[in-house]
Amino acid sequence: MLKLHEVSGGYGRRTVVDDISIRVDQGETVAILGANTAGKTSLIRAILGLLPRCSGRIEFGCEDISSVPAHRRVDFGIACVPEGRHVFSEMSVMDNLLIGAYHRRKDVTRQDIDDCFRLFPRLAERQAQKAGTLSGGEQQMVAIGRALMARPSMLLLDEPSHGLAPLMVAEVHAAIAEVNRRGISVLLVEQNVSSALKIVSRGYVLESGKVAVSGTTAELASNDDVRRTYLGI
């Protein structure tokens, strides 16, 4: 579904993504793992068309989207939940959700909203509340719901557990698993490796902008370097 072939890029002369080739198949949940500055967010930006300097080939479905402008990639079925959530704090929960469907605003149905509320019942209770007054975990729910309003076939999530309490991390990750069960492919960027490995089928570990290790969940969990560096065991 999503294939990156020898993708490199960065900012100015600095290369932060270096010759990366990965894939996410239809219906998969795949993790991009690694420490801070490993290049995880920059890789997401490359997929979205937001990395200033980028080379290589990015395919989505049967299309080469390498030169497609960022604002058009959502039309191909790609939606992103950015690191830090970035909700519109002065707008209501409902209006934040509707912004996610802006590119198809004439085609929004009640079903779209109901699907979000079934995934996150708490948002139904707070739909008229300003998003900026919600807890961090609730704002993350809004951000995920907003992305789903685009009706994506692939969801990119950048550090969705960052700054959340353990119980909320479990709730957000359970929602990600449910999104995948609905048939949406997921590319999950996480530092929380132990939690991420519970909901993905495969993963890639980045180090200094390169893929250092890749494999199935079982292979990564049994890799001594991954266990020592990221799992603390």
C-alpha positions as CSV (number, residue, x, y, z in Angstrom):
1,M,0.0,0.0,0.0
2,L,2.7,2.5,1.1
3,K,6.2,1.9,-0.2
4,L,9.3,4.1,0.3
5,H,12.3,3.4,-2.0
6,E,15.6,4.8,-0.9
7,V,14.1,8.0,0.5
8,S,16.5,10.6,1.7
9,G,16.1,14.2,2.8
10,G,16.6,16.9,5.3
11,Y,16.8,20.6,6.0
12,G,19.4,22.7,4.2
13,R,22.5,20.7,3.9
14,R,21.6,18.5,6.9
15,T,20.4,15.0,6.0
16,V,18.0,13.6,8.6
17,V,16.4,10.8,6.6
18,D,19.0,8.7,4.9
19,D,18.3,6.1,2.1
20,I,15.2,4.6,3.9
21,S,13.1,1.9,2.3
22,I,10.0,0.7,4.1
23,R,6.6,-0.7,3.3
24,V,3.2,-0.8,5.0
25,D,0.8,-3.4,3.4
26,Q,-3.0,-3.1,3.2
27,G,-4.5,-3.6,6.7
28,E,-1.2,-3.6,8.5
29,T,-0.1,-1.7,11.6
30,V,3.6,-0.9,11.4
31,A,5.8,0.9,13.9
32,I,8.6,3.4,13.3
33,L,10.7,3.2,16.5
34,G,13.8,5.0,17.8
35,A,15.2,7.6,20.1
36,N,14.8,11.3,19.8
37,T,16.6,12.8,16.8
38,A,16.5,9.3,15.1
39,G,14.6,10.9,12.1
40,K,11.1,9.5,12.9
41,T,9.1,12.7,12.6
42,S,11.2,13.7,9.5
43,L,10.2,10.4,7.9
44,I,6.5,11.2,8.5
45,R,7.1,14.6,7.0
46,A,8.7,13.1,3.9
47,I,5.6,10.8,3.4
48,L,3.3,13.9,3.8
49,G,5.4,15.9,1.3
50,L,6.5,18.4,4.0
51,L,10.3,17.6,4.2
52,P,12.0,20.5,2.4
53,R,14.6,18.5,0.7
54,C,13.6,15.0,-0.3
55,S,14.7,12.4,-2.9
56,G,13.8,8.8,-3.7
57,R,10.4,7.3,-4.5
58,I,7.2,7.2,-2.5
59,E,4.4,5.0,-3.7
60,F,0.8,4.9,-2.3
61,G,-1.4,2.3,-3.8
62,C,-0.5,2.2,-7.5
63,E,0.5,5.8,-7.6
64,D,3.9,7.5,-7.4
65,I,3.2,10.4,-5.1
66,S,6.8,11.6,-4.8
67,S,6.0,14.9,-6.5
68,V,2.4,15.3,-5.4
69,P,2.0,18.5,-3.3
70,A,1.4,18.0,0.4
71,H,-2.1,19.5,0.4
72,R,-3.2,16.9,-2.2
73,R,-1.9,13.8,-0.5
74,V,-4.9,13.7,1.7
75,D,-7.0,13.1,-1.4
76,F,-5.1,9.9,-2.0
77,G,-6.2,8.6,1.4
78,I,-3.4,9.6,3.8
79,A,-4.2,11.4,7.1
80,C,-1.9,12.3,9.9
81,V,-2.1,12.8,13.7
82,P,0.8,15.1,14.4
83,E,3.0,15.0,17.4
84,G,1.7,17.4,20.1
85,R,-1.9,17.0,18.9
86,H,-2.3,20.6,17.6
87,V,-6.0,20.9,18.2
88,F,-7.6,24.3,17.6
89,S,-8.0,25.3,21.2
90,E,-10.6,28.0,20.9
91,M,-12.9,25.9,18.7
92,S,-15.3,23.2,19.9
93,V,-14.6,19.5,19.8
94,M,-17.3,19.2,17.0
95,D,-15.7,22.0,14.9
96,N,-12.3,20.4,15.3
97,L,-13.7,17.2,14.0
98,L,-15.4,18.9,11.1
99,I,-12.1,20.6,10.1
100,G,-10.7,17.1,9.4
101,A,-13.3,16.7,6.6
102,Y,-12.7,20.2,5.1
103,H,-11.5,18.8,1.8
104,R,-14.8,16.9,1.4
105,R,-17.0,19.3,3.4
106,K,-20.0,18.8,1.0
107,D,-19.9,15.0,1.7
108,V,-19.8,14.9,5.5
109,T,-22.4,12.6,7.0
110,R,-23.8,12.0,10.5
111,Q,-22.3,8.6,10.2
112,D,-18.8,10.1,10.1
113,I,-19.4,11.9,13.4
114,D,-21.1,8.8,15.0
115,D,-18.1,6.7,14.0
116,C,-15.8,9.1,15.9
117,F,-18.1,9.1,18.9
118,R,-18.3,5.3,19.0
119,L,-14.5,5.2,19.0
120,F,-14.2,7.9,21.7
121,P,-17.5,8.2,23.6
122,R,-16.0,10.9,25.8
123,L,-15.9,13.3,22.9
124,A,-19.7,12.9,22.4
125,E,-20.1,14.2,26.0
126,R,-17.8,17.2,25.2
127,Q,-18.7,18.0,21.7
128,A,-19.6,21.6,22.5
129,Q,-16.6,22.2,24.8
130,K,-13.6,24.1,23.6
131,A,-10.8,21.7,22.7
132,G,-8.2,23.7,24.6
133,T,-10.0,23.0,27.9
134,L,-9.7,19.2,27.5
135,S,-7.1,17.0,29.1
136,G,-4.0,15.9,27.1
137,G,-5.5,12.5,26.5
138,E,-8.9,13.9,25.4
139,Q,-7.1,16.3,23.0
140,Q,-5.3,13.3,21.5
141,M,-8.7,11.7,20.9
142,V,-9.8,14.8,19.1
143,A,-6.7,14.8,17.0
144,I,-7.3,11.1,16.0
145,G,-11.0,11.7,15.4
146,R,-10.2,14.8,13.2
147,A,-7.8,12.7,11.1
148,L,-10.4,9.9,10.7
149,M,-13.0,12.5,9.4
150,A,-10.9,12.6,6.2
151,R,-11.9,8.9,5.7
152,P,-8.3,7.8,5.2
153,S,-7.2,4.4,4.0
154,M,-3.9,5.0,5.9
155,L,-3.4,6.8,9.2
156,L,0.0,8.2,10.3
157,L,0.4,8.8,14.0
158,D,3.4,10.7,15.4
159,E,4.1,10.0,19.0
160,P,0.4,9.6,20.1
161,S,1.4,8.5,23.6
162,H,3.8,11.4,24.3
163,G,3.0,13.2,27.6
164,L,0.1,10.9,28.5
165,A,-0.5,9.0,31.7
166,P,-0.1,5.2,31.4
167,L,-3.9,4.5,31.6
168,M,-4.5,7.1,28.8
169,V,-1.7,5.5,26.7
170,A,-3.5,2.2,26.9
171,E,-6.8,3.8,25.9
172,V,-5.2,5.6,22.9
173,H,-3.4,2.4,21.8
174,A,-6.6,0.4,22.1
175,A,-8.3,3.0,19.8
176,I,-5.5,2.7,17.3
177,A,-6.0,-1.1,17.3
178,E,-9.7,-0.6,16.7
179,V,-9.0,1.8,13.8
180,N,-6.9,-0.9,12.2
181,R,-9.7,-3.5,12.7
182,R,-11.9,-1.1,10.8
183,G,-9.6,-1.7,7.8
184,I,-7.4,1.4,8.0
185,S,-3.7,0.8,7.7
186,V,-1.6,2.4,10.4
187,L,2.0,3.7,10.5
188,L,2.8,4.4,14.1
189,V,5.8,6.5,15.2
190,E,6.6,5.8,18.9
191,Q,9.3,6.1,21.5
192,N,7.2,4.0,23.8
193,V,8.5,0.7,22.3
194,S,7.0,-1.7,24.8
195,S,3.5,-0.4,24.3
196,A,3.8,0.0,20.5
197,L,4.9,-3.7,20.1
198,K,1.6,-4.8,21.6
199,I,-0.4,-3.4,18.7
200,V,1.8,-3.6,15.6
201,S,2.7,-6.6,13.4
202,R,6.1,-5.3,12.2
203,G,8.5,-2.4,13.0
204,Y,11.5,-0.5,11.8
205,V,14.0,1.0,14.3
206,L,15.7,4.2,13.1
207,E,19.1,5.3,14.2
208,S,20.7,8.5,12.9
209,G,18.2,8.7,10.0
210,K,18.8,5.1,8.8
211,V,16.9,1.8,9.4
212,A,19.1,0.0,11.9
213,V,16.8,-3.0,12.6
214,S,13.5,-4.2,11.2
215,G,11.4,-7.3,11.7
216,T,8.2,-8.7,13.1
217,T,7.0,-7.8,16.6
218,A,8.5,-11.1,17.9
219,E,11.8,-10.5,16.1
220,L,12.2,-7.0,17.5
221,A,11.2,-8.1,21.0
222,S,13.8,-10.8,21.0
223,N,16.6,-8.7,19.5
224,D,19.2,-8.0,22.2
225,D,20.0,-4.5,21.0
226,V,16.3,-3.5,21.0
227,R,15.6,-5.1,24.3
228,R,18.6,-3.4,26.0
229,T,18.2,0.0,24.4
230,Y,14.5,0.4,24.2
231,L,12.9,-2.1,26.5
232,G,15.3,-1.9,29.4
233,I,15.7,-5.6,29.7
